[in-house]
Amino acid sequence: MTVVTVDGRSLRLTNLDKEYWPQAYLKGDLIRYFAEIGHFALPYLAGRPIVMNRYPDGVMGKHFYQKNRPEYTPAWIPTVRVAHSEKTVEYIVCENRATLVWLANQGCIEIHAWLARADRLDRPDLAVLDLDPAEGATFRQVITVALLAKTVMAEFGVAGWPKTSGATGVHIFIPLEPVHTFGQVTKAMEVAARLVTGVCEFATTERSVEKRAGKVYIDYLQNTAGKTMAFPYSVRPLPGAPVSTPVSWPELATLKGPSGFTMRTVPARLKRRGDAYAGLFEKRYRLDPLLALAGDG
């Protein structure tokens, strides 16, 4: 066990030498990564209920999603209670680097967060288009669909911010005024998605996996209440420890693939280039024009 102080909080770290990615990264590397990038990740996580994807024995071992805070969660970590249809869940809210380090020490490789903040859980302040290539589709096609989505949203006065998913796709985050319900946000994103599929033969909103072959699935249903997303700078439990990484639109247009952003390369990238999502919440959008097209205006 090692005791460290992070932003004034004393933390006991365990099993730092446990292999988390075979022949690549240890648990201590994951903890160090979260400590290094905390300053950049926290503006997007702050105030949001999170879901932990825990891998106590690394990515080759069993994992589980945990919504309820563990009983031993330190009292200084804020939580929010949310009543669901079957039970009430007490979610952790990640407000500081100490919490990030504590989460990593629990084997939390992926941090998934709500699109709404705890002070207004029924009104999301983010919308998302999740672009996921099906078997046979290329990353170049994902980029094409993302750029078409950018153009479509611009026609309705809305701007999105792209990031790699950390797997094979791209996420587009849209900062919102927290005035729409989750249902309205989902309807608006469905309109945008269907406008893209109307002009792009390899873009689809088909929910059946078998019918998506060779196409890029635009998942607007990620905006449904209670859904969570891998947030900026979350590590993914995949070979090489890829990271969901914000990029600029010009950079996205030139990317050869999504694999260049990893737990090893992202801290240096942030020091060298800064955060491509900086300014995300400086301008927030309303989705009224898209909702009007959906008949919900």
C-alpha beads as a LAMMPS data file, in Angstrom:
LAMMPS data file: protein, C-alpha beads

297 atoms
296 bonds

1 atom types
1 bond types

-500.0 500.0 xlo xhi
-500.0 500.0 ylo yhi
-500.0 500.0 zlo zhi

Masses

1 110.0

Atoms # bond

1 1 1 0.000 0.000 0.000
2 1 1 1.147 3.526 -0.818
3 1 1 -0.262 6.689 0.775
4 1 1 -0.362 9.810 -1.390
5 1 1 -1.853 13.275 -1.053
6 1 1 -3.853 14.600 -3.998
7 1 1 -5.185 18.134 -3.753
8 1 1 -5.190 17.946 0.026
9 1 1 -6.823 14.514 0.272
10 1 1 -4.946 11.512 1.672
11 1 1 -5.424 8.379 -0.442
12 1 1 -4.282 4.809 0.144
13 1 1 -3.318 3.188 -3.156
14 1 1 -3.062 -0.576 -3.512
15 1 1 -1.580 -3.144 -5.922
16 1 1 0.207 -0.541 -8.016
17 1 1 2.298 -3.219 -9.719
18 1 1 -0.676 -5.316 -10.865
19 1 1 -0.690 -5.781 -14.631
20 1 1 -3.767 -4.086 -16.097
21 1 1 -2.927 -4.328 -19.799
22 1 1 -0.799 -7.375 -20.704
23 1 1 2.844 -6.428 -21.232
24 1 1 1.881 -2.764 -21.435
25 1 1 0.457 -0.973 -18.383
26 1 1 0.170 -1.502 -14.652
27 1 1 -2.541 -0.318 -12.297
28 1 1 -0.121 2.388 -11.176
29 1 1 0.050 3.667 -14.765
30 1 1 -3.729 4.061 -14.838
31 1 1 -3.692 5.988 -11.557
32 1 1 -0.844 8.193 -12.774
33 1 1 -2.723 8.914 -16.003
34 1 1 -5.849 10.099 -14.195
35 1 1 -3.745 12.299 -11.918
36 1 1 -1.986 13.860 -14.919
37 1 1 -5.046 14.602 -17.044
38 1 1 -7.443 15.515 -14.237
39 1 1 -7.209 19.240 -14.893
40 1 1 -8.416 18.655 -18.467
41 1 1 -11.062 16.003 -17.807
42 1 1 -12.818 17.511 -14.798
43 1 1 -14.644 20.388 -16.547
44 1 1 -16.642 17.796 -18.493
45 1 1 -17.257 15.419 -15.576
46 1 1 -17.962 17.940 -12.839
47 1 1 -21.518 17.875 -11.528
48 1 1 -22.467 14.698 -13.391
49 1 1 -23.519 11.335 -11.972
50 1 1 -21.046 8.716 -13.157
51 1 1 -21.086 4.974 -13.754
52 1 1 -17.899 3.046 -13.075
53 1 1 -16.720 0.259 -15.366
54 1 1 -14.435 -1.624 -12.983
55 1 1 -11.707 -4.098 -13.910
56 1 1 -10.159 -5.112 -10.577
57 1 1 -7.839 -7.614 -12.300
58 1 1 -7.138 -5.619 -15.453
59 1 1 -8.642 -5.801 -18.912
60 1 1 -8.148 -9.566 -19.213
61 1 1 -10.182 -10.217 -16.082
62 1 1 -13.847 -9.939 -15.239
63 1 1 -15.423 -6.497 -15.124
64 1 1 -18.641 -4.984 -13.856
65 1 1 -20.543 -1.733 -14.137
66 1 1 -21.286 -0.062 -10.838
67 1 1 -23.837 2.711 -10.452
68 1 1 -24.266 2.777 -6.675
69 1 1 -21.371 4.211 -4.750
70 1 1 -19.419 1.548 -2.832
71 1 1 -20.215 1.492 0.898
72 1 1 -16.614 2.470 1.674
73 1 1 -16.671 5.607 -0.515
74 1 1 -14.976 8.459 1.392
75 1 1 -17.372 10.992 2.873
76 1 1 -15.657 13.826 0.999
77 1 1 -16.721 12.423 -2.401
78 1 1 -20.096 13.989 -3.328
79 1 1 -22.982 11.814 -4.438
80 1 1 -26.480 12.322 -5.804
81 1 1 -29.498 10.083 -5.266
82 1 1 -31.578 9.359 -8.356
83 1 1 -34.915 7.548 -8.235
84 1 1 -35.252 5.031 -11.064
85 1 1 -38.327 2.952 -11.824
86 1 1 -37.085 -0.038 -9.810
87 1 1 -34.814 1.494 -7.197
88 1 1 -32.961 4.593 -6.053
89 1 1 -29.290 4.802 -6.992
90 1 1 -26.687 6.900 -5.203
91 1 1 -24.247 7.949 -7.895
92 1 1 -20.772 9.340 -7.350
93 1 1 -20.199 12.856 -8.703
94 1 1 -16.612 13.492 -9.785
95 1 1 -15.552 17.002 -8.786
96 1 1 -11.774 16.828 -8.258
97 1 1 -8.523 15.023 -9.051
98 1 1 -8.592 13.172 -5.747
99 1 1 -11.851 11.515 -6.786
100 1 1 -10.377 10.582 -10.163
101 1 1 -7.390 8.947 -8.466
102 1 1 -9.669 7.172 -5.989
103 1 1 -11.773 5.830 -8.885
104 1 1 -8.676 4.534 -10.659
105 1 1 -7.609 2.788 -7.461
106 1 1 -10.953 0.937 -7.545
107 1 1 -10.011 -0.454 -10.943
108 1 1 -12.326 1.961 -12.741
109 1 1 -10.833 2.032 -16.234
110 1 1 -13.817 3.612 -17.965
111 1 1 -15.748 6.551 -16.560
112 1 1 -19.220 6.927 -18.045
113 1 1 -21.207 10.040 -17.219
114 1 1 -24.685 11.437 -17.625
115 1 1 -25.470 14.079 -20.234
116 1 1 -27.150 16.130 -17.482
117 1 1 -25.745 17.567 -14.277
118 1 1 -26.901 16.712 -10.778
119 1 1 -28.551 20.086 -10.201
120 1 1 -30.859 19.586 -13.205
121 1 1 -31.046 15.898 -13.957
122 1 1 -34.102 16.140 -16.186
123 1 1 -32.588 18.738 -18.538
124 1 1 -29.384 17.625 -20.295
125 1 1 -26.726 20.221 -21.053
126 1 1 -25.125 17.958 -23.658
127 1 1 -26.451 16.123 -26.685
128 1 1 -24.467 13.475 -28.519
129 1 1 -24.311 11.755 -31.873
130 1 1 -22.475 8.442 -31.533
131 1 1 -21.034 7.320 -34.876
132 1 1 -20.245 3.614 -34.841
133 1 1 -18.897 1.768 -37.889
134 1 1 -20.446 -1.638 -38.472
135 1 1 -18.448 -4.529 -39.874
136 1 1 -17.174 -3.590 -43.311
137 1 1 -17.283 0.176 -42.746
138 1 1 -14.062 2.194 -42.578
139 1 1 -12.881 4.945 -40.290
140 1 1 -12.736 7.207 -43.332
141 1 1 -16.474 6.682 -43.738
142 1 1 -16.980 7.565 -40.063
143 1 1 -15.189 10.857 -40.675
144 1 1 -17.323 11.566 -43.735
145 1 1 -20.506 10.999 -41.729
146 1 1 -19.191 13.211 -38.915
147 1 1 -18.464 16.055 -41.337
148 1 1 -21.926 15.703 -42.880
149 1 1 -23.452 15.856 -39.397
150 1 1 -21.470 19.034 -38.737
151 1 1 -22.875 20.589 -41.928
152 1 1 -26.443 19.517 -41.131
153 1 1 -26.341 20.917 -37.609
154 1 1 -24.855 24.182 -38.853
155 1 1 -27.967 24.631 -41.018
156 1 1 -29.954 24.747 -37.766
157 1 1 -27.538 27.074 -35.975
158 1 1 -25.957 24.326 -33.880
159 1 1 -22.256 23.458 -33.540
160 1 1 -20.852 20.127 -32.387
161 1 1 -17.451 19.130 -31.007
162 1 1 -15.884 15.829 -32.150
163 1 1 -13.841 13.307 -30.201
164 1 1 -12.652 9.812 -30.917
165 1 1 -14.679 7.193 -29.075
166 1 1 -11.525 5.386 -28.009
167 1 1 -12.682 2.379 -30.016
168 1 1 -13.529 2.578 -33.726
169 1 1 -15.960 5.479 -33.873
170 1 1 -16.475 9.172 -33.248
171 1 1 -18.664 11.033 -30.774
172 1 1 -20.001 14.526 -31.453
173 1 1 -20.914 16.492 -28.329
174 1 1 -23.289 19.457 -28.596
175 1 1 -23.405 21.865 -25.618
176 1 1 -26.989 22.785 -24.741
177 1 1 -28.898 25.263 -22.726
178 1 1 -30.479 22.936 -20.140
179 1 1 -34.034 23.639 -21.259
180 1 1 -35.003 20.538 -23.248
181 1 1 -36.110 17.180 -21.870
182 1 1 -34.193 14.015 -22.726
183 1 1 -37.074 13.049 -24.984
184 1 1 -36.831 16.322 -26.896
185 1 1 -33.052 16.023 -27.251
186 1 1 -33.460 12.493 -28.589
187 1 1 -36.048 13.685 -31.132
188 1 1 -33.804 16.535 -32.274
189 1 1 -30.795 14.251 -32.694
190 1 1 -32.966 11.768 -34.598
191 1 1 -33.893 14.533 -37.041
192 1 1 -30.219 15.399 -37.548
193 1 1 -29.317 11.734 -37.984
194 1 1 -32.041 11.105 -40.558
195 1 1 -31.047 14.187 -42.526
196 1 1 -27.521 12.755 -42.740
197 1 1 -28.739 9.309 -43.789
198 1 1 -30.854 10.988 -46.456
199 1 1 -27.742 12.223 -48.262
200 1 1 -25.221 9.513 -47.390
201 1 1 -25.760 5.962 -48.560
202 1 1 -23.404 4.427 -45.991
203 1 1 -24.928 6.197 -42.975
204 1 1 -27.765 4.464 -41.158
205 1 1 -30.050 4.673 -38.146
206 1 1 -30.958 0.983 -38.489
207 1 1 -31.073 -0.562 -35.019
208 1 1 -30.667 -4.141 -36.238
209 1 1 -26.942 -4.956 -36.183
210 1 1 -27.380 -7.497 -38.999
211 1 1 -28.706 -4.794 -41.328
212 1 1 -25.865 -2.318 -40.735
213 1 1 -23.072 -4.155 -42.567
214 1 1 -20.735 -1.757 -44.357
215 1 1 -22.433 1.288 -42.863
216 1 1 -21.874 3.836 -40.116
217 1 1 -24.564 3.679 -37.462
218 1 1 -25.672 7.067 -36.117
219 1 1 -26.842 6.306 -32.601
220 1 1 -29.076 9.168 -31.487
221 1 1 -30.642 6.992 -28.774
222 1 1 -27.632 7.648 -26.542
223 1 1 -29.575 10.786 -25.570
224 1 1 -32.228 8.730 -23.776
225 1 1 -32.679 9.484 -20.067
226 1 1 -30.362 7.403 -17.908
227 1 1 -27.897 6.595 -20.701
228 1 1 -24.246 7.361 -20.063
229 1 1 -21.296 8.012 -22.355
230 1 1 -17.544 7.573 -22.175
231 1 1 -16.475 11.144 -21.505
232 1 1 -13.453 13.075 -22.811
233 1 1 -10.152 11.509 -21.742
234 1 1 -11.732 8.305 -20.455
235 1 1 -9.529 5.267 -21.013
236 1 1 -11.123 2.305 -22.801
237 1 1 -10.541 -1.326 -21.762
238 1 1 -9.057 -2.323 -25.117
239 1 1 -5.567 -3.364 -26.288
240 1 1 -3.117 -0.480 -26.101
241 1 1 -5.221 1.492 -23.582
242 1 1 -6.869 3.860 -26.109
243 1 1 -8.371 7.110 -24.870
244 1 1 -11.527 8.901 -25.991
245 1 1 -9.842 12.084 -27.185
246 1 1 -11.219 15.469 -28.270
247 1 1 -9.990 16.677 -31.656
248 1 1 -10.651 19.740 -33.766
249 1 1 -12.716 19.420 -36.914
250 1 1 -9.690 20.058 -39.186
251 1 1 -7.720 17.411 -37.287
252 1 1 -10.576 14.915 -37.510
253 1 1 -10.726 15.394 -41.272
254 1 1 -7.107 14.234 -41.591
255 1 1 -7.039 11.371 -39.090
256 1 1 -5.923 8.055 -40.574
257 1 1 -7.425 6.059 -37.720
258 1 1 -8.535 6.280 -34.102
259 1 1 -5.656 4.323 -32.565
260 1 1 -3.074 7.078 -32.083
261 1 1 -4.533 8.387 -28.818
262 1 1 -3.535 6.225 -25.860
263 1 1 -2.890 6.445 -22.145
264 1 1 0.777 6.971 -23.022
265 1 1 0.393 9.628 -25.721
266 1 1 -2.521 11.764 -24.500
267 1 1 -0.794 13.490 -21.518
268 1 1 2.041 14.635 -23.807
269 1 1 -0.489 15.726 -26.430
270 1 1 -2.313 17.865 -23.864
271 1 1 0.926 19.521 -22.753
272 1 1 1.919 20.174 -26.349
273 1 1 -1.399 21.181 -27.927
274 1 1 -3.827 21.842 -25.116
275 1 1 -7.410 20.637 -24.886
276 1 1 -9.325 20.575 -28.172
277 1 1 -12.560 20.842 -26.147
278 1 1 -11.498 24.044 -24.381
279 1 1 -14.391 26.458 -24.727
280 1 1 -16.987 23.702 -25.185
281 1 1 -19.454 25.335 -22.813
282 1 1 -18.796 28.963 -23.779
283 1 1 -21.717 28.832 -26.203
284 1 1 -24.749 26.658 -25.563
285 1 1 -27.441 25.870 -28.091
286 1 1 -31.181 25.338 -28.205
287 1 1 -32.611 22.645 -30.434
288 1 1 -35.884 24.404 -31.289
289 1 1 -35.316 24.471 -35.094
290 1 1 -34.664 20.717 -35.151
291 1 1 -37.605 20.099 -32.859
292 1 1 -39.854 22.155 -35.126
293 1 1 -38.910 19.839 -37.983
294 1 1 -39.768 16.894 -35.731
295 1 1 -43.174 18.419 -35.022
296 1 1 -42.232 19.225 -31.425
297 1 1 -41.613 22.908 -31.714

Bonds

1 1 1 2
2 1 2 3
3 1 3 4
4 1 4 5
5 1 5 6
6 1 6 7
7 1 7 8
8 1 8 9
9 1 9 10
10 1 10 11
11 1 11 12
12 1 12 13
13 1 13 14
14 1 14 15
15 1 15 16
16 1 16 17
17 1 17 18
18 1 18 19
19 1 19 20
20 1 20 21
21 1 21 22
22 1 22 23
23 1 23 24
24 1 24 25
25 1 25 26
26 1 26 27
27 1 27 28
28 1 28 29
29 1 29 30
30 1 30 31
31 1 31 32
32 1 32 33
33 1 33 34
34 1 34 35
35 1 35 36
36 1 36 37
37 1 37 38
38 1 38 39
39 1 39 40
40 1 40 41
41 1 41 42
42 1 42 43
43 1 43 44
44 1 44 45
45 1 45 46
46 1 46 47
47 1 47 48
48 1 48 49
49 1 49 50
50 1 50 51
51 1 51 52
52 1 52 53
53 1 53 54
54 1 54 55
55 1 55 56
56 1 56 57
57 1 57 58
58 1 58 59
59 1 59 60
60 1 60 61
61 1 61 62
62 1 62 63
63 1 63 64
64 1 64 65
65 1 65 66
66 1 66 67
67 1 67 68
68 1 68 69
69 1 69 70
70 1 70 71
71 1 71 72
72 1 72 73
73 1 73 74
74 1 74 75
75 1 75 76
76 1 76 77
77 1 77 78
78 1 78 79
79 1 79 80
80 1 80 81
81 1 81 82
82 1 82 83
83 1 83 84
84 1 84 85
85 1 85 86
86 1 86 87
87 1 87 88
88 1 88 89
89 1 89 90
90 1 90 91
91 1 91 92
92 1 92 93
93 1 93 94
94 1 94 95
95 1 95 96
96 1 96 97
97 1 97 98
98 1 98 99
99 1 99 100
100 1 100 101
101 1 101 102
102 1 102 103
103 1 103 104
104 1 104 105
105 1 105 106
106 1 106 107
107 1 107 108
108 1 108 109
109 1 109 110
110 1 110 111
111 1 111 112
112 1 112 113
113 1 113 114
114 1 114 115
115 1 115 116
116 1 116 117
117 1 117 118
118 1 118 119
119 1 119 120
120 1 120 121
121 1 121 122
122 1 122 123
123 1 123 124
124 1 124 125
125 1 125 126
126 1 126 127
127 1 127 128
128 1 128 129
129 1 129 130
130 1 130 131
131 1 131 132
132 1 132 133
133 1 133 134
134 1 134 135
135 1 135 136
136 1 136 137
137 1 137 138
138 1 138 139
139 1 139 140
140 1 140 141
141 1 141 142
142 1 142 143
143 1 143 144
144 1 144 145
145 1 145 146
146 1 146 147
147 1 147 148
148 1 148 149
149 1 149 150
150 1 150 151
151 1 151 152
152 1 152 153
153 1 153 154
154 1 154 155
155 1 155 156
156 1 156 157
157 1 157 158
158 1 158 159
159 1 159 160
160 1 160 161
161 1 161 162
162 1 162 163
163 1 163 164
164 1 164 165
165 1 165 166
166 1 166 167
167 1 167 168
168 1 168 169
169 1 169 170
170 1 170 171
171 1 171 172
172 1 172 173
173 1 173 174
174 1 174 175
175 1 175 176
176 1 176 177
177 1 177 178
178 1 178 179
179 1 179 180
180 1 180 181
181 1 181 182
182 1 182 183
183 1 183 184
184 1 184 185
185 1 185 186
186 1 186 187
187 1 187 188
188 1 188 189
189 1 189 190
190 1 190 191
191 1 191 192
192 1 192 193
193 1 193 194
194 1 194 195
195 1 195 196
196 1 196 197
197 1 197 198
198 1 198 199
199 1 199 200
200 1 200 201
201 1 201 202
202 1 202 203
203 1 203 204
204 1 204 205
205 1 205 206
206 1 206 207
207 1 207 208
208 1 208 209
209 1 209 210
210 1 210 211
211 1 211 212
212 1 212 213
213 1 213 214
214 1 214 215
215 1 215 216
216 1 216 217
217 1 217 218
218 1 218 219
219 1 219 220
220 1 220 221
221 1 221 222
222 1 222 223
223 1 223 224
224 1 224 225
225 1 225 226
226 1 226 227
227 1 227 228
228 1 228 229
229 1 229 230
230 1 230 231
231 1 231 232
232 1 232 233
233 1 233 234
234 1 234 235
235 1 235 236
236 1 236 237
237 1 237 238
238 1 238 239
239 1 239 240
240 1 240 241
241 1 241 242
242 1 242 243
243 1 243 244
244 1 244 245
245 1 245 246
246 1 246 247
247 1 247 248
248 1 248 249
249 1 249 250
250 1 250 251
251 1 251 252
252 1 252 253
253 1 253 254
254 1 254 255
255 1 255 256
256 1 256 257
257 1 257 258
258 1 258 259
259 1 259 260
260 1 260 261
261 1 261 262
262 1 262 263
263 1 263 264
264 1 264 265
265 1 265 266
266 1 266 267
267 1 267 268
268 1 268 269
269 1 269 270
270 1 270 271
271 1 271 272
272 1 272 273
273 1 273 274
274 1 274 275
275 1 275 276
276 1 276 277
277 1 277 278
278 1 278 279
279 1 279 280
280 1 280 281
281 1 281 282
282 1 282 283
283 1 283 284
284 1 284 285
285 1 285 286
286 1 286 287
287 1 287 288
288 1 288 289
289 1 289 290
290 1 290 291
291 1 291 292
292 1 292 293
293 1 293 294
294 1 294 295
295 1 295 296
296 1 296 297
